[in-house]
Amino acid sequence: MNNNENRAIRFDKVVAIYGDDASDTNQIDLLADAMHWSDHMGSDFHIALALACRHYINELNDEPQDERRLNP
């Protein structure tokens, strides 16, 4: 298993325990709550998101794969 698969599986575990809804709904709620948390903490969610996108692209370049498929 490569690092990107491990990252996807790690997030899948977080989404699964985040709420009682479907995974897609839990993912949306998690991201929305991250926005509220950022507001509360005085940080900029969109800057964090832009940096996360950079990390994601760099990680894809290290281990190319089809990220749309999660096979835990």
Secondary structure in CASP SS format (residue, H / E / C, confidence):
PFRMAT SS
TARGET T0000
AUTHOR 0000-0000-0000
METHOD secondary structure of the structure
MODEL  1
M C 1.00
N C 1.00
N H 1.00
N H 1.00
E H 1.00
N H 1.00
R H 1.00
A H 1.00
I H 1.00
R H 1.00
F H 1.00
D H 1.00
K H 1.00
V H 1.00
V H 1.00
A H 1.00
I H 1.00
Y H 1.00
G C 1.00
D C 1.00
D C 1.00
A C 1.00
S H 1.00
D H 1.00
T H 1.00
N H 1.00
Q H 1.00
I H 1.00
D H 1.00
L H 1.00
L H 1.00
A H 1.00
D H 1.00
A H 1.00
M H 1.00
H H 1.00
W H 1.00
S H 1.00
D H 1.00
H H 1.00
M H 1.00
G C 1.00
S C 1.00
D C 1.00
F H 1.00
H H 1.00
I H 1.00
A H 1.00
L H 1.00
A H 1.00
L H 1.00
A H 1.00
C H 1.00
R H 1.00
H H 1.00
Y H 1.00
I H 1.00
N H 1.00
E H 1.00
L H 1.00
N H 1.00
D H 1.00
E C 1.00
P C 1.00
Q C 1.00
D C 1.00
E C 1.00
R C 1.00
R C 1.00
L C 1.00
N C 1.00
P C 1.00
END
